[in-house]
Amino acid sequence: MSVSEKMSVGAAMTDVTVRLPTRLVKMAEAQVASGRFDGVDVVIEHALHEYAEREGKLEHLRALLKVGEDQLMRGEYVEWTPTLMSEIAQEAREAAARGEKPKTEPWS
């Protein structure tokens, strides 16, 4: 299944006309020529999906940052020291020795 088939299955489509800088058109055409995409429209569709995903991740990070800022304002924090870092590193080594996988988000 090609990228275009994966992205457009069951999606309602609307024709639009857009003006793009020549360099972006050439980039999109190169992607089509490489065989990765079936058309420039699919390249743009893919780019917009990627953009939406990136924006979602940024929004998640902004929310986490807000939580941290709020905690800081309430005095809910631990000061970083070399000793604290050593303790954290030791805990990580011990967890690895037990075969535990590290958390991808330390706040979870």
C-alpha positions as CSV (number, residue, x, y, z in Angstrom):
1,M,0.0,0.0,0.0
2,S,1.5,3.3,-1.0
3,V,1.6,6.4,1.2
4,S,-1.3,8.0,-0.7
5,E,-3.4,4.8,-0.3
6,K,-2.7,4.8,3.5
7,M,-3.5,8.5,4.0
8,S,-6.6,8.9,1.8
9,V,-8.5,5.7,2.5
10,G,-12.1,6.7,3.3
11,A,-11.3,10.5,3.4
12,A,-13.5,13.0,1.8
13,M,-11.5,15.0,-0.7
14,T,-11.9,18.6,-1.8
15,D,-10.1,20.3,-4.7
16,V,-8.1,23.4,-3.7
17,T,-5.6,25.6,-5.5
18,V,-2.5,26.8,-3.5
19,R,0.5,28.9,-4.5
20,L,3.8,27.6,-3.2
21,P,7.4,28.9,-3.6
22,T,9.2,27.2,-6.4
23,R,11.6,25.5,-4.1
24,L,8.8,23.8,-2.2
25,V,7.1,22.6,-5.4
26,K,10.5,21.2,-6.5
27,M,10.8,19.4,-3.2
28,A,7.4,17.9,-3.5
29,E,8.0,16.9,-7.1
30,A,11.3,15.2,-6.1
31,Q,9.3,13.2,-3.5
32,V,6.9,12.0,-6.2
33,A,9.8,11.3,-8.6
34,S,11.4,9.1,-5.9
35,G,8.3,6.9,-5.9
36,R,7.5,7.6,-2.2
37,F,4.4,9.5,-3.0
38,D,1.8,9.2,-5.8
39,G,1.4,12.9,-6.3
40,V,2.2,16.4,-5.0
41,D,-1.1,16.6,-3.3
42,V,-0.2,13.5,-1.3
43,V,3.1,15.1,-0.3
44,I,1.3,18.1,1.0
45,E,-1.3,15.9,2.8
46,H,1.5,14.0,4.4
47,A,3.3,17.3,5.4
48,L,0.1,18.6,7.0
49,H,-0.4,15.4,8.9
50,E,3.2,15.6,10.2
51,Y,2.6,19.2,11.2
52,A,-0.5,18.4,13.1
53,E,1.3,15.6,14.9
54,R,4.2,17.9,15.8
55,E,1.8,20.6,17.1
56,G,0.1,18.0,19.3
57,K,3.4,17.0,20.8
58,L,4.3,20.6,21.4
59,E,1.0,21.2,23.1
60,H,1.6,18.2,25.3
61,L,5.1,19.6,26.2
62,R,3.6,23.1,26.9
63,A,1.1,21.5,29.3
64,L,3.9,19.6,31.1
65,L,5.9,22.8,31.3
66,K,3.0,24.6,32.9
67,V,2.7,21.8,35.5
68,G,6.3,22.3,36.3
69,E,6.1,26.0,36.5
70,D,3.1,25.8,38.8
71,Q,5.0,23.3,41.0
72,L,7.9,25.6,41.1
73,M,5.8,28.6,42.1
74,R,4.3,26.5,45.0
75,G,7.8,25.5,46.1
76,E,7.4,21.9,45.1
77,Y,10.8,21.1,43.8
78,V,14.1,19.5,44.6
79,E,17.3,21.5,44.1
80,W,19.8,19.8,41.8
81,T,23.1,18.9,43.4
82,P,26.0,16.6,42.3
83,T,25.0,14.3,45.1
84,L,21.4,14.1,43.8
85,M,22.6,13.4,40.3
86,S,24.8,10.6,41.6
87,E,21.8,9.1,43.5
88,I,19.7,9.2,40.4
89,A,22.4,7.6,38.3
90,Q,22.8,4.8,40.9
91,E,19.1,4.1,41.0
92,A,19.1,3.9,37.2
93,R,22.1,1.5,37.2
94,E,20.3,-0.7,39.8
95,A,17.0,-0.7,37.8
96,A,19.0,-1.6,34.6
97,A,20.6,-4.5,36.5
98,R,17.2,-5.7,37.4
99,G,16.2,-5.6,33.7
100,E,13.8,-2.7,34.2
101,K,13.3,-0.4,31.2
102,P,13.7,3.3,31.8
103,K,10.6,5.5,31.8
104,T,10.2,7.5,28.7
105,E,8.6,10.3,30.7
106,P,10.1,10.7,34.2
107,W,7.0,12.4,35.5
108,S,4.8,9.4,34.8
